[in-house]
Protein backbone atom coordinates (compact mmCIF):
# COMPACT_ATOMS: atom_id res chain seq x y z
CA UNK A 1 0.00 0.00 0.00
CA UNK A 2 1.43 3.37 -1.03
CA UNK A 3 1.42 6.57 1.02
CA UNK A 4 -1.35 7.96 -1.19
CA UNK A 5 -3.46 4.84 -0.63
CA UNK A 6 -3.04 5.25 3.13
CA UNK A 7 -3.96 8.94 2.92
CA UNK A 8 -7.09 8.13 0.90
CA UNK A 9 -8.02 5.46 3.45
CA UNK A 10 -7.59 7.98 6.28
CA UNK A 11 -9.59 10.65 4.42
CA UNK A 12 -12.36 8.13 3.76
CA UNK A 13 -12.62 7.37 7.49
CA UNK A 14 -12.64 11.12 8.27
CA UNK A 15 -15.34 11.67 5.64
CA UNK A 16 -17.56 9.06 7.32
CA UNK A 17 -17.00 10.76 10.69
CA UNK A 18 -17.76 14.20 9.19
CA UNK A 19 -21.04 12.88 7.77
CA UNK A 20 -22.15 11.74 11.23
CA UNK A 21 -20.91 14.92 12.94
CA UNK A 22 -22.73 17.16 10.49
CA UNK A 23 -25.88 15.03 10.78
CA UNK A 24 -25.78 15.53 14.55
CA UNK A 25 -25.32 19.30 14.22
CA UNK A 26 -28.21 19.58 11.73
CA UNK A 27 -30.46 17.36 13.86
CA UNK A 28 -29.70 19.34 17.03
CA UNK A 29 -30.53 22.60 15.23
CA UNK A 30 -33.82 21.17 13.97
CA UNK A 31 -34.76 19.83 17.43
CA UNK A 32 -33.95 23.17 19.07
CA UNK A 33 -36.08 25.05 16.51
CA UNK A 34 -38.91 22.58 17.08
CA UNK A 35 -38.71 23.10 20.84
CA UNK A 36 -39.08 26.85 20.36
CA UNK A 37 -42.33 26.20 18.50
CA UNK A 38 -43.51 23.42 20.83
CA UNK A 39 -41.76 23.90 24.19
CA UNK A 40 -43.75 21.11 25.89
CA UNK A 41 -42.78 18.39 23.40
CA UNK A 42 -41.30 15.63 25.54
CA UNK A 43 -40.32 13.47 22.55
CA UNK A 44 -38.37 16.32 20.94
CA UNK A 45 -36.63 17.14 24.24
CA UNK A 46 -35.73 13.48 24.67
CA UNK A 47 -34.39 13.29 21.12
CA UNK A 48 -32.38 16.47 21.66
CA UNK A 49 -30.85 15.01 24.82
CA UNK A 50 -29.75 11.89 22.92
CA UNK A 51 -28.36 13.95 20.05
CA UNK A 52 -26.31 16.10 22.42
CA UNK A 53 -24.78 12.90 23.78
CA UNK A 54 -23.80 11.96 20.23
CA UNK A 55 -26.43 9.22 19.96
CA UNK A 56 -28.14 9.24 16.60
CA UNK A 57 -30.07 6.91 14.31
CA UNK A 58 -27.64 7.16 11.44
CA UNK A 59 -24.13 5.86 10.88
CA UNK A 60 -21.66 5.71 8.03
CA UNK A 61 -19.00 3.15 7.32
CA UNK A 62 -17.05 2.08 4.28
CA UNK A 63 -16.26 -1.16 2.56
CA UNK A 64 -13.11 -1.52 0.51
CA UNK A 65 -13.46 -3.08 -2.90
CA UNK A 66 -11.03 -3.71 -5.73
CA UNK A 67 -11.02 -0.11 -7.00
CA UNK A 68 -13.18 1.94 -4.62
CA UNK A 69 -14.00 2.53 -0.99
CA UNK A 70 -17.81 2.42 -0.89
CA UNK A 71 -19.30 4.75 1.76
CA UNK A 72 -22.50 3.28 3.13
CA UNK A 73 -25.23 4.98 5.16
CA UNK A 74 -26.89 2.73 7.75
CA UNK A 75 -29.99 3.74 9.70
CA UNK A 76 -31.55 2.48 12.93
CA UNK A 77 -34.01 0.13 11.22
CA UNK A 78 -31.29 -1.64 9.26
CA UNK A 79 -31.59 0.02 5.86
CA UNK A 80 -28.34 0.56 3.95
CA UNK A 81 -27.75 3.03 1.14
CA UNK A 82 -24.64 3.70 -0.88
CA UNK A 83 -23.65 7.30 -0.20
CA UNK A 84 -20.45 7.66 -2.26
CA UNK A 85 -17.56 5.91 -3.95
CA UNK A 86 -13.96 7.00 -3.35
CA UNK A 87 -11.22 5.91 -5.73
CA UNK A 88 -8.55 4.16 -3.65
CA UNK A 89 -5.72 5.32 -5.93
CA UNK A 90 -6.64 8.97 -6.58
CA UNK A 91 -9.02 10.08 -3.81
CA UNK A 92 -11.69 11.06 -6.36
CA UNK A 93 -15.13 11.08 -4.76
CA UNK A 94 -18.07 10.02 -6.91
CA UNK A 95 -21.81 10.17 -6.49
CA UNK A 96 -23.27 6.66 -6.76
CA UNK A 97 -24.99 5.71 -10.01
CA UNK A 98 -26.27 2.58 -8.27
CA UNK A 99 -25.51 0.53 -5.18
CA UNK A 100 -22.69 -1.16 -7.07
CA UNK A 101 -21.17 1.52 -9.29
CA UNK A 102 -20.21 5.22 -9.26
CA UNK A 103 -21.15 7.83 -11.81
CA UNK A 104 -18.66 8.42 -14.61
CA UNK A 105 -17.18 11.75 -13.45
CA UNK A 106 -15.95 12.62 -9.94
CA UNK A 107 -17.50 15.46 -7.96
CA UNK A 108 -14.61 16.07 -5.55
CA UNK A 109 -11.09 14.93 -4.75
CA UNK A 110 -10.15 14.16 -1.15
CA UNK A 111 -6.44 14.65 -1.84
CA UNK A 112 -6.99 18.33 -2.71
CA UNK A 113 -6.82 20.26 0.57
CA UNK A 114 -9.41 22.93 -0.32
CA UNK A 115 -11.89 20.40 -1.67
CA UNK A 116 -11.40 18.09 1.31
CA UNK A 117 -11.86 20.89 3.86
CA UNK A 118 -14.99 22.15 2.11
CA UNK A 119 -16.39 18.65 1.89
CA UNK A 120 -15.70 17.80 5.55
CA UNK A 121 -17.31 21.09 6.66
CA UNK A 122 -20.33 20.60 4.40
CA UNK A 123 -20.66 16.81 4.42
CA UNK A 124 -24.33 16.03 4.24
CA UNK A 125 -26.02 12.74 4.94
CA UNK A 126 -28.64 13.54 2.30
CA UNK A 127 -26.05 14.40 -0.36
CA UNK A 128 -27.44 17.87 -1.04
CA UNK A 129 -24.06 18.91 -2.50
CA UNK A 130 -24.09 16.18 -5.18
CA UNK A 131 -25.39 18.56 -7.83
CA UNK A 132 -22.06 20.39 -7.63
CA UNK A 133 -18.51 19.73 -8.54
CA UNK A 134 -15.95 21.65 -6.52
CA UNK A 135 -15.40 24.22 -9.27
CA UNK A 136 -19.12 24.94 -9.62
CA UNK A 137 -20.04 25.51 -5.98
CA UNK A 138 -22.20 28.57 -5.40
CA UNK A 139 -20.42 31.22 -3.31
CA UNK A 140 -22.89 31.03 -0.40
CA UNK A 141 -22.09 27.38 0.37
CA UNK A 142 -18.48 27.99 1.38
CA UNK A 143 -17.77 28.13 5.11
C-alpha positions in Angstrom: 0.0 0.0 0.0 1.4 3.4 -1.0 1.4 6.6 1.0 -1.3 8.0 -1.2 -3.5 4.8 -0.6 -3.0 5.3 3.1 -4.0 8.9 2.9 -7.1 8.1 0.9 -8.0 5.5 3.4 -7.6 8.0 6.3 -9.6 10.6 4.4 -12.4 8.1 3.8 -12.6 7.4 7.5 -12.6 11.1 8.3 -15.3 11.7 5.6 -17.6 9.1 7.3 -17.0 10.8 10.7 -17.8 14.2 9.2 -21.0 12.9 7.8 -22.2 11.7 11.2 -20.9 14.9 12.9 -22.7 17.2 10.5 -25.9 15.0 10.8 -25.8 15.5 14.6 -25.3 19.3 14.2 -28.2 19.6 11.7 -30.5 17.4 13.9 -29.7 19.3 17.0 -30.5 22.6 15.2 -33.8 21.2 14.0 -34.8 19.8 17.4 -34.0 23.2 19.1 -36.1 25.1 16.5 -38.9 22.6 17.1 -38.7 23.1 20.8 -39.1 26.8 20.4 -42.3 26.2 18.5 -43.5 23.4 20.8 -41.8 23.9 24.2 -43.7 21.1 25.9 -42.8 18.4 23.4 -41.3 15.6 25.5 -40.3 13.5 22.6 -38.4 16.3 20.9 -36.6 17.1 24.2 -35.7 13.5 24.7 -34.4 13.3 21.1 -32.4 16.5 21.7 -30.8 15.0 24.8 -29.7 11.9 22.9 -28.4 14.0 20.1 -26.3 16.1 22.4 -24.8 12.9 23.8 -23.8 12.0 20.2 -26.4 9.2 20.0 -28.1 9.2 16.6 -30.1 6.9 14.3 -27.6 7.2 11.4 -24.1 5.9 10.9 -21.7 5.7 8.0 -19.0 3.1 7.3 -17.1 2.1 4.3 -16.3 -1.2 2.6 -13.1 -1.5 0.5 -13.5 -3.1 -2.9 -11.0 -3.7 -5.7 -11.0 -0.1 -7.0 -13.2 1.9 -4.6 -14.0 2.5 -1.0 -17.8 2.4 -0.9 -19.3 4.7 1.8 -22.5 3.3 3.1 -25.2 5.0 5.2 -26.9 2.7 7.7 -30.0 3.7 9.7 -31.6 2.5 12.9 -34.0 0.1 11.2 -31.3 -1.6 9.3 -31.6 0.0 5.9 -28.3 0.6 4.0 -27.8 3.0 1.1 -24.6 3.7 -0.9 -23.6 7.3 -0.2 -20.4 7.7 -2.3 -17.6 5.9 -3.9 -14.0 7.0 -3.4 -11.2 5.9 -5.7 -8.5 4.2 -3.6 -5.7 5.3 -5.9 -6.6 9.0 -6.6 -9.0 10.1 -3.8 -11.7 11.1 -6.4 -15.1 11.1 -4.8 -18.1 10.0 -6.9 -21.8 10.2 -6.5 -23.3 6.7 -6.8 -25.0 5.7 -10.0 -26.3 2.6 -8.3 -25.5 0.5 -5.2 -22.7 -1.2 -7.1 -21.2 1.5 -9.3 -20.2 5.2 -9.3 -21.1 7.8 -11.8 -18.7 8.4 -14.6 -17.2 11.7 -13.4 -15.9 12.6 -9.9 -17.5 15.5 -8.0 -14.6 16.1 -5.6 -11.1 14.9 -4.7 -10.2 14.2 -1.1 -6.4 14.7 -1.8 -7.0 18.3 -2.7 -6.8 20.3 0.6 -9.4 22.9 -0.3 -11.9 20.4 -1.7 -11.4 18.1 1.3 -11.9 20.9 3.9 -15.0 22.1 2.1 -16.4 18.6 1.9 -15.7 17.8 5.5 -17.3 21.1 6.7 -20.3 20.6 4.4 -20.7 16.8 4.4 -24.3 16.0 4.2 -26.0 12.7 4.9 -28.6 13.5 2.3 -26.1 14.4 -0.4 -27.4 17.9 -1.0 -24.1 18.9 -2.5 -24.1 16.2 -5.2 -25.4 18.6 -7.8 -22.1 20.4 -7.6 -18.5 19.7 -8.5 -16.0 21.6 -6.5 -15.4 24.2 -9.3 -19.1 24.9 -9.6 -20.0 25.5 -6.0 -22.2 28.6 -5.4 -20.4 31.2 -3.3 -22.9 31.0 -0.4 -22.1 27.4 0.4 -18.5 28.0 1.4 -17.8 28.1 5.1 
